[in-house]
Amino acid sequence: MKYMLLVYTDEKTWADDEREHCYAESAQLCQDLQSRGQYVSASPLRPVATATSVRVRNGKPVVTDGPFAETREQLGGYFMIEANDLNEVITIAARIPGARKGTIEVRPVMEIPGLPAG
């Protein structure tokens, strides 16, 4: 089963050198997952200040600069993995460097017919 692991953290808590170390650790984790056949994809996101939000109201798009919601922690990246069960996913989520300063939200991915294989 596929799982999405969403990395939430306060962007301001990471010093530049910590962030670079986090990226290196995350890349190593992805290599480990790849060697086990569990890696699907992963990527950090640009800072929340670069976000654009789009809503459709009365049939028209409404575009605003910034994130969907102002929160203490921001979505900073994701890991998409294959795992046998939630316990296995929790073990992997605990290895994500962002878990040390933030939260990893684990969500099973719904498979629906008609989507292209990816």
Backbone as JSON Lines, residues from 0, in Angstrom:
{"i":0,"aa":"M","n":[0.84,-1.18,0.0],"ca":[0.0,0.0,0.0],"c":[0.88,1.24,0.0]}
{"i":1,"aa":"K","n":[0.42,2.29,-0.69],"ca":[1.16,3.55,-0.71],"c":[0.71,4.44,0.45]}
{"i":2,"aa":"Y","n":[1.68,5.16,0.99],"ca":[1.44,6.12,2.06],"c":[2.12,7.43,1.72]}
{"i":3,"aa":"M","n":[1.45,8.54,2.05],"ca":[2.03,9.87,1.93],"c":[2.42,10.31,3.33]}
{"i":4,"aa":"L","n":[3.67,10.7,3.47],"ca":[4.17,11.21,4.74],"c":[4.43,12.7,4.55]}
{"i":5,"aa":"L","n":[3.62,13.52,5.19],"ca":[3.68,14.96,5.04],"c":[4.5,15.55,6.19]}
{"i":6,"aa":"V","n":[5.49,16.36,5.84],"ca":[6.41,16.91,6.83],"c":[5.98,18.34,7.16]}
{"i":7,"aa":"Y","n":[5.54,18.53,8.4],"ca":[5.13,19.86,8.88],"c":[6.14,20.34,9.91]}
{"i":8,"aa":"T","n":[6.59,21.58,9.74],"ca":[7.52,22.17,10.69],"c":[7.45,23.68,10.57]}
{"i":9,"aa":"D","n":[7.88,24.36,11.59],"ca":[7.98,25.82,11.54],"c":[9.26,26.14,10.77]}
{"i":10,"aa":"E","n":[9.12,26.77,9.61],"ca":[10.27,27.06,8.76],"c":[11.36,27.85,9.49]}
{"i":11,"aa":"K","n":[10.95,28.66,10.43],"ca":[11.9,29.54,11.11],"c":[12.78,28.81,12.12]}
{"i":12,"aa":"T","n":[12.47,27.56,12.45],"ca":[13.26,26.84,13.45],"c":[14.53,26.22,12.88]}
{"i":13,"aa":"W","n":[14.68,26.24,11.56],"ca":[15.83,25.61,10.91],"c":[16.88,26.65,10.52]}
{"i":14,"aa":"A","n":[18.08,26.53,11.07],"ca":[19.21,27.34,10.6],"c":[19.64,26.77,9.24]}
{"i":15,"aa":"D","n":[20.33,27.57,8.44],"ca":[20.72,27.13,7.1],"c":[21.54,25.83,7.12]}
{"i":16,"aa":"D","n":[22.49,25.73,8.05],"ca":[23.31,24.52,8.11],"c":[22.48,23.31,8.56]}
{"i":17,"aa":"E","n":[21.53,23.52,9.45],"ca":[20.64,22.42,9.86],"c":[19.78,21.94,8.7]}
{"i":18,"aa":"R","n":[19.29,22.89,7.91],"ca":[18.44,22.56,6.76],"c":[19.24,21.73,5.75]}
{"i":19,"aa":"E","n":[20.47,22.12,5.47],"ca":[21.3,21.37,4.53],"c":[21.59,19.96,5.05]}
{"i":20,"aa":"H","n":[21.83,19.84,6.34],"ca":[22.05,18.52,6.95],"c":[20.77,17.68,6.86]}
{"i":21,"aa":"C","n":[19.64,18.31,7.07],"ca":[18.34,17.63,6.96],"c":[18.16,17.09,5.54]}
{"i":22,"aa":"Y","n":[18.49,17.89,4.52],"ca":[18.36,17.44,3.14],"c":[19.27,16.23,2.87]}
{"i":23,"aa":"A","n":[20.48,16.28,3.4],"ca":[21.41,15.16,3.2],"c":[20.89,13.89,3.88]}
{"i":24,"aa":"E","n":[20.39,14.03,5.11],"ca":[19.81,12.87,5.81],"c":[18.59,12.33,5.08]}
{"i":25,"aa":"S","n":[17.76,13.22,4.58],"ca":[16.57,12.8,3.85],"c":[16.94,12.06,2.57]}
{"i":26,"aa":"A","n":[17.96,12.54,1.86],"ca":[18.42,11.87,0.65],"c":[18.91,10.46,0.98]}
{"i":27,"aa":"Q","n":[19.63,10.32,2.08],"ca":[20.11,8.99,2.49],"c":[18.94,8.07,2.84]}
{"i":28,"aa":"L","n":[17.94,8.61,3.53],"ca":[16.75,7.82,3.84],"c":[16.09,7.36,2.55]}
{"i":29,"aa":"C","n":[15.99,8.23,1.57],"ca":[15.38,7.86,0.28],"c":[16.19,6.76,-0.4]}
{"i":30,"aa":"Q","n":[17.51,6.84,-0.32],"ca":[18.36,5.78,-0.9],"c":[18.1,4.45,-0.2]}
{"i":31,"aa":"D","n":[17.98,4.48,1.13],"ca":[17.68,3.26,1.9],"c":[16.33,2.68,1.49]}
{"i":32,"aa":"L","n":[15.32,3.55,1.37],"ca":[13.99,3.09,0.97],"c":[14.01,2.54,-0.46]}
{"i":33,"aa":"Q","n":[14.78,3.18,-1.34],"ca":[14.9,2.71,-2.72],"c":[15.49,1.3,-2.76]}
{"i":34,"aa":"S","n":[16.49,1.07,-1.94],"ca":[17.13,-0.26,-1.94],"c":[16.19,-1.35,-1.44]}
{"i":35,"aa":"R","n":[15.16,-0.97,-0.69],"ca":[14.16,-1.92,-0.18],"c":[12.91,-1.99,-1.05]}
{"i":36,"aa":"G","n":[12.89,-1.21,-2.12],"ca":[11.72,-1.19,-2.99],"c":[10.54,-0.43,-2.41]}
{"i":37,"aa":"Q","n":[10.8,0.47,-1.46],"ca":[9.71,1.2,-0.8],"c":[9.6,2.65,-1.24]}
{"i":38,"aa":"Y","n":[10.6,3.16,-1.94],"ca":[10.61,4.56,-2.34],"c":[9.72,4.78,-3.56]}
{"i":39,"aa":"V","n":[8.85,5.78,-3.48],"ca":[8.06,6.2,-4.64],"c":[8.53,7.58,-5.08]}
{"i":40,"aa":"S","n":[8.52,8.56,-4.16],"ca":[9.04,9.89,-4.44],"c":[9.16,10.68,-3.14]}
{"i":41,"aa":"A","n":[9.89,11.77,-3.2],"ca":[10.04,12.65,-2.04],"c":[10.58,13.99,-2.53]}
{"i":42,"aa":"S","n":[10.25,15.04,-1.81],"ca":[10.8,16.35,-2.16],"c":[10.48,17.37,-1.08]}
{"i":43,"aa":"P","n":[11.43,18.27,-0.81],"ca":[11.1,19.41,0.04],"c":[10.33,20.42,-0.8]}
{"i":44,"aa":"L","n":[9.63,21.31,-0.14],"ca":[8.91,22.39,-0.82],"c":[9.63,23.71,-0.58]}
{"i":45,"aa":"R","n":[9.49,24.62,-1.51],"ca":[10.03,25.97,-1.33],"c":[9.3,26.62,-0.15]}
{"i":46,"aa":"P","n":[9.86,27.7,0.42],"ca":[9.23,28.34,1.58],"c":[7.79,28.75,1.33]}
{"i":47,"aa":"V","n":[7.03,28.82,2.4],"ca":[5.6,29.14,2.33],"c":[5.36,30.52,1.72]}
{"i":48,"aa":"A","n":[6.32,31.41,1.79],"ca":[6.19,32.73,1.2],"c":[6.05,32.66,-0.33]}
{"i":49,"aa":"T","n":[6.44,31.55,-0.94],"ca":[6.34,31.38,-2.39],"c":[5.01,30.76,-2.81]}
{"i":50,"aa":"A","n":[4.16,30.44,-1.84],"ca":[2.9,29.75,-2.13],"c":[1.89,30.67,-2.8]}
{"i":51,"aa":"T","n":[1.05,30.08,-3.62],"ca":[-0.11,30.74,-4.21],"c":[-1.3,29.83,-3.95]}
{"i":52,"aa":"S","n":[-2.4,30.39,-3.49],"ca":[-3.6,29.59,-3.22],"c":[-4.67,29.91,-4.26]}
{"i":53,"aa":"V","n":[-5.32,28.87,-4.76],"ca":[-6.37,29.02,-5.77],"c":[-7.65,28.39,-5.23]}
{"i":54,"aa":"R","n":[-8.71,29.15,-5.27],"ca":[-10.04,28.67,-4.89],"c":[-10.98,29.0,-6.04]}
{"i":55,"aa":"V","n":[-12.0,28.24,-6.23],"ca":[-13.02,28.56,-7.22],"c":[-14.29,28.92,-6.47]}
{"i":56,"aa":"R","n":[-14.76,30.15,-6.68],"ca":[-15.97,30.64,-6.04],"c":[-16.88,31.2,-7.13]}
{"i":57,"aa":"N","n":[-18.13,30.77,-7.1],"ca":[-19.1,31.2,-8.11],"c":[-18.57,30.94,-9.53]}
{"i":58,"aa":"G","n":[-17.86,29.82,-9.69],"ca":[-17.36,29.42,-10.99],"c":[-16.12,30.15,-11.47]}
{"i":59,"aa":"K","n":[-15.55,31.03,-10.63],"ca":[-14.38,31.81,-11.04],"c":[-13.22,31.55,-10.09]}
{"i":60,"aa":"P","n":[-12.0,31.42,-10.65],"ca":[-10.84,31.23,-9.77],"c":[-10.53,32.5,-8.99]}
{"i":61,"aa":"V","n":[-10.23,32.31,-7.72],"ca":[-9.79,33.38,-6.84],"c":[-8.37,33.02,-6.41]}
{"i":62,"aa":"V","n":[-7.41,33.86,-6.77],"ca":[-6.01,33.58,-6.54],"c":[-5.47,34.55,-5.49]}
{"i":63,"aa":"T","n":[-4.8,34.0,-4.46],"ca":[-4.18,34.83,-3.44],"c":[-2.75,34.38,-3.21]}
{"i":64,"aa":"D","n":[-1.9,35.33,-2.87],"ca":[-0.53,35.0,-2.52],"c":[-0.52,34.4,-1.13]}
{"i":65,"aa":"G","n":[0.32,33.41,-0.94],"ca":[0.48,32.82,0.38],"c":[-0.19,31.48,0.52]}
{"i":66,"aa":"P","n":[-0.02,30.88,1.67],"ca":[-0.54,29.53,1.91],"c":[-2.05,29.53,2.12]}
{"i":67,"aa":"F","n":[-2.62,28.36,2.09],"ca":[-4.06,28.18,2.32],"c":[-4.46,28.69,3.7]}
{"i":68,"aa":"A","n":[-3.64,28.41,4.71],"ca":[-3.96,28.82,6.08],"c":[-2.68,29.28,6.78]}
{"i":69,"aa":"E","n":[-2.82,30.27,7.61],"ca":[-1.7,30.7,8.45],"c":[-1.65,29.8,9.67]}
{"i":70,"aa":"T","n":[-0.56,29.08,9.82],"ca":[-0.4,28.16,10.94],"c":[1.0,28.26,11.51]}
{"i":71,"aa":"R","n":[1.19,27.7,12.68],"ca":[2.51,27.71,13.31],"c":[3.48,26.81,12.55]}
{"i":72,"aa":"E","n":[2.99,25.66,12.06],"ca":[3.81,24.75,11.28],"c":[3.34,24.77,9.83]}
{"i":73,"aa":"Q","n":[4.28,24.72,8.9],"ca":[3.96,24.73,7.49],"c":[4.32,23.39,6.86]}
{"i":74,"aa":"L","n":[3.6,23.06,5.78],"ca":[3.95,21.87,5.0],"c":[5.28,22.15,4.32]}
{"i":75,"aa":"G","n":[6.29,21.37,4.67],"ca":[7.64,21.62,4.16],"c":[8.12,20.61,3.15]}
{"i":76,"aa":"G","n":[7.42,19.5,3.0],"ca":[7.84,18.49,2.05],"c":[7.05,17.22,2.25]}
{"i":77,"aa":"Y","n":[7.4,16.21,1.47],"ca":[6.68,14.95,1.55],"c":[7.58,13.78,1.17]}
{"i":78,"aa":"F","n":[7.16,12.62,1.6],"ca":[7.7,11.33,1.17],"c":[6.51,10.48,0.74]}
{"i":79,"aa":"M","n":[6.6,9.86,-0.4],"ca":[5.58,8.88,-0.84],"c":[6.3,7.54,-0.83]}
{"i":80,"aa":"I","n":[5.74,6.6,-0.06],"ca":[6.4,5.3,0.11],"c":[5.42,4.15,-0.07]}
{"i":81,"aa":"E","n":[5.96,2.97,-0.24],"ca":[5.22,1.72,-0.21],"c":[5.54,1.05,1.12]}
{"i":82,"aa":"A","n":[4.52,0.55,1.79],"ca":[4.73,-0.15,3.05],"c":[3.64,-1.19,3.24]}
{"i":83,"aa":"N","n":[3.94,-2.18,4.07],"ca":[3.0,-3.27,4.32],"c":[1.88,-2.88,5.27]}
{"i":84,"aa":"D","n":[2.2,-2.02,6.25],"ca":[1.2,-1.67,7.25],"c":[1.6,-0.39,7.97]}
{"i":85,"aa":"L","n":[0.7,0.11,8.79],"ca":[0.93,1.36,9.5],"c":[2.14,1.3,10.42]}
{"i":86,"aa":"N","n":[2.37,0.18,11.07],"ca":[3.53,0.06,11.96],"c":[4.84,0.28,11.2]}
{"i":87,"aa":"E","n":[4.93,-0.29,10.0],"ca":[6.12,-0.1,9.18],"c":[6.28,1.37,8.79]}
{"i":88,"aa":"V","n":[5.17,2.02,8.45],"ca":[5.2,3.43,8.08],"c":[5.64,4.3,9.25]}
{"i":89,"aa":"I","n":[5.15,4.01,10.43],"ca":[5.53,4.79,11.62],"c":[7.03,4.69,11.86]}
{"i":90,"aa":"T","n":[7.58,3.52,11.69],"ca":[9.03,3.33,11.85],"c":[9.79,4.2,10.85]}
{"i":91,"aa":"I","n":[9.32,4.25,9.61],"ca":[9.97,5.08,8.58],"c":[9.78,6.56,8.91]}
{"i":92,"aa":"A","n":[8.57,6.95,9.28],"ca":[8.29,8.36,9.6],"c":[9.2,8.87,10.73]}
{"i":93,"aa":"A","n":[9.49,8.02,11.68],"ca":[10.36,8.42,12.8],"c":[11.8,8.67,12.35]}
{"i":94,"aa":"R","n":[12.17,8.17,11.17],"ca":[13.52,8.39,10.63],"c":[13.63,9.68,9.84]}
{"i":95,"aa":"I","n":[12.52,10.32,9.53],"ca":[12.55,11.57,8.76],"c":[13.09,12.69,9.66]}
{"i":96,"aa":"P","n":[14.13,13.39,9.21],"ca":[14.74,14.43,10.05],"c":[13.75,15.49,10.54]}
{"i":97,"aa":"G","n":[12.76,15.83,9.74],"ca":[11.78,16.85,10.13],"c":[10.97,16.47,11.36]}
{"i":98,"aa":"A","n":[10.93,15.18,11.69],"ca":[10.18,14.74,12.87],"c":[10.82,15.25,14.16]}
{"i":99,"aa":"R","n":[12.11,15.59,14.1],"ca":[12.79,16.08,15.3],"c":[12.37,17.49,15.69]}
{"i":100,"aa":"K","n":[11.87,18.27,14.73],"ca":[11.46,19.64,15.03],"c":[9.99,19.9,14.71]}
{"i":101,"aa":"G","n":[9.36,18.95,14.05],"ca":[7.99,19.16,13.62],"c":[7.17,17.89,13.75]}
{"i":102,"aa":"T","n":[6.28,17.69,12.8],"ca":[5.34,16.58,12.81],"c":[5.32,15.92,11.45]}
{"i":103,"aa":"I","n":[5.25,14.6,11.43],"ca":[5.06,13.85,10.2],"c":[3.63,13.32,10.22]}
{"i":104,"aa":"E","n":[2.82,13.78,9.28],"ca":[1.45,13.28,9.15],"c":[1.47,12.12,8.17]}
{"i":105,"aa":"V","n":[0.96,10.98,8.59],"ca":[0.93,9.77,7.77],"c":[-0.48,9.56,7.24]}
{"i":106,"aa":"R","n":[-0.6,9.43,5.92],"ca":[-1.91,9.21,5.32],"c":[-1.82,8.11,4.27]}
{"i":107,"aa":"P","n":[-2.69,7.09,4.34],"ca":[-2.75,6.1,3.27],"c":[-3.29,6.77,2.0]}
{"i":108,"aa":"V","n":[-2.75,6.35,0.87],"ca":[-3.16,6.91,-0.42],"c":[-4.3,6.06,-0.99]}
{"i":109,"aa":"M","n":[-5.35,6.74,-1.43],"ca":[-6.47,6.03,-2.06],"c":[-6.11,5.74,-3.51]}
{"i":110,"aa":"E","n":[-6.34,4.53,-3.91],"ca":[-6.14,4.15,-5.31],"c":[-7.51,4.24,-5.98]}
{"i":111,"aa":"I","n":[-7.62,5.07,-7.01],"ca":[-8.89,5.17,-7.72],"c":[-8.66,4.85,-9.21]}
{"i":112,"aa":"P","n":[-9.61,4.21,-9.82],"ca":[-9.46,3.86,-11.23],"c":[-9.42,5.11,-12.12]}
{"i":113,"aa":"G","n":[-8.68,5.0,-13.2],"ca":[-8.63,6.08,-14.18],"c":[-7.45,7.01,-14.05]}
{"i":114,"aa":"L","n":[-6.71,6.93,-12.95],"ca":[-5.52,7.76,-12.82],"c":[-4.36,7.13,-13.57]}
{"i":115,"aa":"P","n":[-3.51,7.95,-14.21],"ca":[-2.35,7.36,-14.89],"c":[-1.39,6.76,-13.87]}
{"i":116,"aa":"A","n":[-0.7,5.7,-14.27],"ca":[0.31,5.1,-13.39],"c":[1.46,6.06,-13.25]}
{"i":117,"aa":"G","n":[2.01,6.13,-12.04],"ca":[3.09,7.1,-11.84],"c":[4.23,6.61,-11.1]}
